[in-house]
Amino acid sequence: MTMQEAMRARHTVRRYTDRPIPGELQEALGQRIREHNEALGLTMNLVTDNTEAFGPLLRLVLAKGVRNYVVLAGRDAPGLGRSLGWAGADLMLFAQTLGLNSWWVGGTFRRKGLEKNAAPEAEKLLGLLALGYGATQGAPHKSKRAEEIAAYEGEPPEWFAKGVEAVLLAPTALNKQAFSIRGQGRRVSMTCQNGVFSGVDLGIGQYHFELGAGKENFDWA
């Protein structure tokens, strides 16, 4: 499965089986995390066979079977949310290519449990990425129309349309898809107005646009 195929196949999954993630897949995920940490100055880490990120009620009702997750964290600096959004989006789709399901958790977690399992150098935690073998494969989320979030000056090229389509496949907080994408020539700008989640959602959206449009076809304004 390619990353583009994974983008279309991946849906949010909140309930998981007790099937463990094999060691070779853990190593592949760990290597991908280390690469992002080094490139972006993040402190993400993979936690396996652990339920401390959710309280008993959440584990029973909402996060059933979640035992593996990536702690989304970094040093407290400007742009952290955008960097974690971009890297987390990549990890979700990479996990999908490995046959795993995922769930981006931005608020409904137990902070003390997450802090306990974060990397020692983590300064700010923005959530977690649940991973594992889903009880289901999830379902597509309700999506806006392309013209509701994007505009191009002149006739939009195919790469721009594909980029916007990819953004609409991205998960966002409360499924608001609060993006504004503008294109002119090779230049593309993107903003996201979603309150405290704006930075993370922007990073997720930018990653999806790059994957859909092809980074070789445009430049960020």
DARACOR-V211343 format. One record per backbone hydrogen bond with DSSP energy under -0.5 kcal/mol. NH is the residue of the N-H (numbers start at 1). CO is the residue of the C=O. E is the energy in kcal/mol with one decimal. If there is no record, write none. Layout:
<<NH/CO/E> <NH/CO/E>>
//
This chain:
<<6/2/-2.4> <7/3/-2.0> <8/4/-1.1> <9/5/-1.6> <10/6/-2.5> <13/102/-2.0> <16/64/-2.6> <17/133/-2.9> <22/20/-0.5> <25/22/-0.6> <26/22/-2.2> <27/23/-2.2> <28/24/-1.8> <29/25/-2.5> <30/26/-2.7> <31/27/-2.4> <32/28/-1.9> <33/29/-2.5> <34/30/-2.4> <35/31/-2.0> <36/32/-1.9> <37/33/-2.8> <38/34/-2.3> <39/35/-2.2> <40/36/-2.7> <41/37/-1.4> <42/37/-0.9> <43/73/-2.3> <45/71/-0.8> <47/69/-3.3> <50/67/-2.7> <54/51/-1.4> <59/55/-2.3> <60/56/-1.5> <61/57/-2.6> <62/58/-1.5> <63/58/-3.8> <66/63/-1.7> <67/65/-0.7> <68/131/-0.5> <69/47/-2.7> <70/129/-2.1> <71/45/-2.7> <71/69/-0.5> <72/70/-0.6> <72/127/-2.3> <73/71/-1.0> <74/124/-1.7> <75/41/-0.9> <77/75/-1.2> <80/77/-1.6> <83/79/-2.3> <84/80/-2.7> <85/81/-2.4> <86/82/-2.4> <87/83/-2.6> <88/84/-2.9> <89/85/-2.1> <90/86/-1.6> <91/87/-2.2> <92/88/-2.4> <93/89/-1.9> <94/90/-2.6> <95/91/-2.7> <96/92/-1.7> <97/93/-1.8> <98/94/-1.0> <98/95/-0.6> <99/96/-1.6> <100/95/-2.5> <101/132/-3.6> <102/11/-0.6> <103/130/-1.6> <105/103/-0.6> <105/128/-3.0> <106/104/-0.6> <109/107/-1.6> <110/53/-3.8> <111/109/-0.8> <114/110/-2.1> <115/111/-3.1> <116/112/-2.0> <117/113/-1.0> <117/114/-0.5> <118/114/-0.6> <118/115/-0.9> <119/43/-0.6> <122/119/-2.0> <123/74/-1.5> <124/74/-2.2> <126/72/-2.8> <127/72/-0.6> <128/105/-2.2> <129/70/-2.2> <130/103/-2.5> <130/128/-0.6> <131/68/-2.5> <132/101/-1.4> <134/132/-0.8> <135/15/-2.8> <136/15/-0.6> <148/145/-1.6> <149/145/-0.6> <149/146/-1.4> <150/146/-1.7> <151/181/-1.9> <153/183/-2.8> <154/152/-0.9> <156/154/-0.6> <161/157/-1.7> <162/158/-2.4> <163/159/-2.1> <164/160/-2.4> <165/161/-2.3> <166/162/-2.1> <167/163/-2.0> <168/164/-1.9> <169/166/-1.2> <170/167/-1.5> <175/172/-2.3> <176/173/-1.7> <179/177/-1.7> <180/191/-2.1> <181/149/-3.1> <182/189/-2.4> <183/151/-1.9> <184/187/-2.6> <187/184/-2.3> <188/219/-2.3> <189/182/-2.7> <191/180/-1.9> <193/178/-2.0> <194/192/-0.7> <197/194/-1.7> <198/195/-1.8> <201/197/-2.9> <202/198/-2.4> <203/199/-2.0> <204/200/-2.3> <205/201/-2.7> <206/202/-2.8> <207/203/-2.2> <208/204/-2.2> <209/205/-2.5> <210/206/-2.5> <211/207/-2.3> <212/208/-2.6> <213/209/-3.3> <214/210/-2.1> <217/214/-2.2> <218/215/-0.7> <219/186/-3.1> <221/188/-3.2>>
//
